[in-house]
Amino acid sequence: MIRTVHTDTIIEQVREMCVVANHYLSPDMEQALRDAAENEKSELGKKILCQLQENLQIADEEMIPICQDTGMAVFFLEIGQDVHIEGIAIEDAINEGVRQGYTEGYLRKSVVGDPLLRENTRDNTPAVIHYTIVPGDKVKLTLAPKGFGSENMSRIFMLKPADGIEGVKDAVLTAVRDAGPNACPPMVIGVGIGGTFEKCAILAKKALTRPVNEHSDIPYIKDMEAELLQKINGLGIGPGGLGGTTTALAVNINTYPTHIAGLPVAVNICCHVNRHIMREI
């Protein structure tokens, strides 16, 4: 049975998602920050984490963004193969929802239409959209507004297969160490392993949308997530980059099959807000 979804519904959902994601931290991130404030060993680090929570409360009460950089809108769309999209082109619908959300929500417009000429599009479009066709008759929309303080600190490493697990760990630690305070710690670290040059980057980006209290269902990857989080927090960068035991709140790793001659690794770092929201139509 084919189910019809009109793009007017998609536009409205996207508009709301842009506003909500930029004004309210997701429940998993709220809990992670509370836990970090309780467990932080540095007094200065604890103070900074408490200030971050105060910022969230002010944003909630006064309906202002939780971060002044309201990001570039990144979407992951999972479209059921039994869905018929009716109306305008789905990409146009996503961008119209972003335009409405960022304009009517008074969110900062940070997108330039040409990467070299640098003229602002004035409505934060276009979005970056990743599409997947899946079984079923639903449309799942995941939005991750991505600020570029942290985005600029992300890395891709084309490792040799012989570098193995230890090489992957070293790559992640190198990226975080090089980022230092520039990614607004405490960070969330998305890691993509495998695929190709571009695939591992998408894996890392999508890893940031996984709740920080959920781990990989692959046992050795789950162990690697825990080990890397411990090592990253041992770097001493700390909240705000001013020292402490909470440099990262989570390490989320996604994997994909790859070529016998390669071991691509991407590290996509996000700041302490790590905005993500999901809606299903």
N, C-alpha and C positions, 0 to 999 in steps of 0.2 A: 504494500500500500504506500503510495507516494503522498507525502505530506507537504503542503505548501506553506512557505514562510515568506511574508511580505517584507521588503526592505525597510518599510516604515517602522516596523518593529525593531529591526536591527539598528536603525538610526537612533531611536529612542533609548534603547539599551546602552548603546555606545556613549551617547550624550551623558546619561546618568553615571555610567562607569567612570568616565573621565573626571567628573566632579567628585564622586565618592572616593576614588582611589587617591586623589590629591588632597583630600581633607581629613581622611580617617585612616589610621594605620590598621592593617589586617590583624585579626585576633592573635594569630601565631606570632607576629612580630611584637605586638604589645606584651605578650607573655614573656617572650625572649628578653625584652628590655627590662622588664620587672625582675626576672631571674638574674640578669647580669648585674643590676644595681645591688641586689642582695649579696651576690657572690664576689663582686669586685674587691680585690685586696688593697688597692691603692685608694687612699682617701680622696685624692684629686680626681681619680678615675670615677669613683663612686659619686662624687659631686657632679661631674659632667653628665653621668648617666641619669641622675635625678633631674638635672636641668633639661635633658632631652625629653623626659617624661612630662615635665612641666610645660614644655613647648607643645607637646601633643594635647595637653589639656586646654591650653589657651586656644589652639587651632580649633578644637572641638567647640568650645564655648563661644568663640567669636567668628566661627565659620571662615577661617582663613587657611591657606594651604599649609601643610605640615613641613614643606620645604619651599623656599623661594624659586628653586629650579624645578618647575613642574614637568620637565622632561620632554623627550620625544616619545610619542605614543607608539608602543610596540605591541602588536596583537598576534596571538596564536589562535587561528580559527580551525576548529575541528567540525567539518561539515558532513553530516550523515549522507550516505549515498542514496538514501530514500527521501531526500529533501529536494523540493523544487523551489528555487528562489524566484520570487515574482517581484516585479518593480524595476528599479534602476539597477545598474551593475553593482554587485556586492562591494567592490572596492570603492566605488563612488559613495555607497551608503556608509561604509566605515568612515571615510573621510568627512562626510557630511556630519556624522555624529561627533567626530572629533572637533570639527569647526564649531558646532553648536556648543559642545561642552566647554571648550576652552574660551570661547567668546562670551557666552552667557554666564559662565562660572567665574569670569574675570581671572583666569589663569594665565600665567606668563606665556607669551608666544615666543618660542625659542627656535623655530625652524626657518632656515634660509632655503630659498628655492634652488639655488645653484651653489655647490660647495666652494666655488672659487670667487664668484661675483658677490655672494653674501647678502643678497637682498631678502629681507624678512618677508615671509608669506602672510604674516599678520593674523593667522588663524590656527597656527601650529600644525597645519597640514603640509605635505601628506604624512600619513602614518606609515610605519614599517609593518607589513602584514605577511605572516607565514601561514600558508594554507595546508591542511591535511584532510583528505577524504577518508572517512571512517564508516564502519557499519552503523545502521540505525537511521532514525528520522529526526534527530535533534541537531541543533547548531550550538556548539560550545564556544563561547568567546572568552578569552583570557587576555587581559590588558596589563601591561607592565610599563608605566611611564618611567622612562630612563633618563636620569640626569647625567650630564657629561663630566661632572667632577670625578665620578667613579668610572664612567664608561671609558674615559681617556686613559685609565690605568690598566685596562684589560690587555691581554696578550694572547698570541698564538705561537705555539712551539711545534715545529715539525721534527719530532724526535726520531731516532733510529729504533727499530724493534729491539735491538740489544740493550737500549737504555732501560727498558722494562719498567716495573712498578716503581723502583727507586728513582728512575729518571723522571717519571711523572710527578712524584712527590717533590722532587727538587725543583721542577718547573713551577709548580703551584706556589711553593715557598718563595721562589725568586720573584714571581709576579707580585705577591703580597708585600714582600720586603721592599721591592722597588717602589710600590705604591705609597707605602708609609702613611703619612697623615693626609695625603691628597685625596683619598677616596672617602673621607668623612667617616672614620671608624667610630664605633664597631661596625664592621663590614659583614656582608653575606657573600660567600664565595661560590659562584657557579662554575662548575668544571665540566667540560665535554671531552671525552676520550674516544677516539676512533673516527670512523667515517673518512672524510676527506677534509681539505683545507676549510671549505665553507661549512660542511656538516658539523664539525666539532664546535664551531662558533655558535651555531644555532642550538646545539645540545647544551652548551654552557649557558646561553641566554635563557633557555626554557627551564634549566635547573633552578634558576632564581625564582621561578613562579611556584616551585614546590614548597609547601609549608615547611618552615624551618624545624618543626618538631617531627617531621617524617623523614625516614631514612631509605636508602636504596634497598630493594628487596633481594639484591645480590649480596650474599654474606661477606665476601672479601671486599666489596666496594663499600658496604656499610662500615666495615672495620677501618677502611682507608679514610672515610669521612671523619670518623672519630679521632683517628691518629693525626690527621692533618689539622683538625680544629685545635687539638691540644698543642701541636707544634707551633701553629700560628699564634695562639694566645701566649706561647712562651717567647715570642719575639720581643715583647715589651713595648710595642707601639702604643697600645692602650686607647681608651676613648679619647676622641679628638686628637689623637697622635701625641698626647702629652704624658704617655707612660701608664702602665697598668697591666692587669691580667686579662682584660677583655678587648682583644683586638678584633675578633670575629665572633659572630653569634651562631654561625652555622657554615658548614661546607656541604654543598649538594652536588653530587656527581652523577652525570648521565653518560652512558656508554653506547657504542654502536659498532658493528663489525667493520673491519678495515682491511686494507690491502696487505699482502705478506711483506711488502717492502717498507711499510710506513707505520708510524705511531703518532698521529696528530693529537695535540692537546691544546685546548682553549681554556683560558681563565677569564671569566667575565665577573668583574667585581661590582658589587652594589653597596651603596652607603647604608647607614643605620635605619633608613625608612623602608628600603626594599619594597616599594609599592607594587602590589599585585591584587587583582580582583577577577573573579570568574562569574559569568552568568550563562545559563543554559536556556535556550529557546526551544 
